[in-house]
């Protein structure tokens, strides 16, 4: 978390990682602060096939991590 000032008001900004069951375009912005530069979304995992179920992707990632 990070304290920021926006139009003279103290606010808290933070970075999060989340999974969603939708494909959002890279660079889309969501929320109240979009016009002031907040709320930008970016893919956390580049190159992951998004059409696979989440559990299958996690198994593949775990297997890849074990194999180096």
C-alpha positions in Angstrom: 0.0 0.0 0.0 1.1 3.5 -0.7 -0.4 6.8 0.5 -1.0 9.3 -2.3 -2.6 12.7 -2.6 -5.3 13.3 -5.2 -6.8 16.8 -5.5 -5.7 17.6 -2.0 -7.3 14.4 -0.5 -5.2 11.6 1.1 -5.9 8.2 -0.5 -4.4 4.8 -0.4 -3.1 3.1 -3.6 -2.1 -0.5 -3.9 -1.1 -3.2 -6.4 -3.0 -6.5 -6.4 -2.8 -9.7 -8.4 -6.1 -11.5 -9.2 -7.7 -14.2 -11.3 -10.8 -13.4 -13.3 -13.0 -15.7 -15.4 -13.0 -13.1 -18.2 -10.4 -12.0 -20.7 -9.8 -8.3 -20.2 -7.9 -6.3 -22.9 -4.3 -5.3 -21.9 -4.3 -1.7 -20.6 -8.0 -1.5 -19.7 -8.7 0.7 -16.6 -11.4 0.1 -14.1 -12.7 2.0 -11.1 -13.2 5.6 -9.9 -9.7 6.9 -10.4 -9.3 6.0 -14.1 -9.2 9.6 -15.3 -6.4 10.4 -12.9 -4.2 7.4 -13.8 -5.4 4.8 -11.3 -7.1 1.4 -12.0 -4.9 0.2 -14.9 -5.0 -3.6 -15.5 -2.1 -5.6 -17.0 -1.7 -9.3 -17.5 0.4 -10.9 -14.8 1.3 -14.0 -16.7 2.3 -13.5 -20.3 2.1 -16.6 -22.6 -0.4 -18.6 -20.5 -3.2 -20.0 -22.6 -6.3 -18.4 -21.2 -8.7 -21.0 -22.6 -7.6 -23.7 -20.1 -9.3 -24.2 -16.8 -7.5 -22.5 -13.9 -6.6 -25.8 -12.1 -5.1 -27.2 -15.3 -2.9 -24.1 -15.7 -1.8 -24.3 -12.1 -0.8 -28.0 -12.5 1.2 -27.1 -15.6 2.9 -24.2 -13.8 3.8 -26.4 -10.8 5.2 -29.1 -13.1 7.3 -26.5 -15.0 8.6 -25.1 -11.8 9.6 -28.6 -10.6 11.4 -29.4 -13.9 13.3 -26.1 -13.8 
